[in-house]
């Protein structure tokens, strides 16, 4: 799962600030390689990235390798999905939730 697609890019402690400012709406999927629910969620994030291409940027953040962001946002459970608008945290989703739940959070931000 460490490999990323062209639509879901990796971010890190060093690149996080520029990542969340790279588009008006940005989704960051916080995960770790050992996390089963993270692996379950990964295909959903990929398909969302395809469907929202050009409107939303998608990133993955490995919390094991990037403890600074994990600590800054007090991540206690993964997967955690952050949704940023204009570089500011707009919403947080915890757990492997259905695609429709994520879309319900994204759609109002795109209007």
Secondary structure, 3 states (H helix, E strand, C coil): CCCCCCCEEEECCCCHHHHHCCCCEEEEEEECCCCHHHHHHHHHHHHHHHHCCCCCEEEEEECCCCHHHHHHCCCCCCCEEEEEECCEEEEEEECCCCHHHHHHHHHHHHC
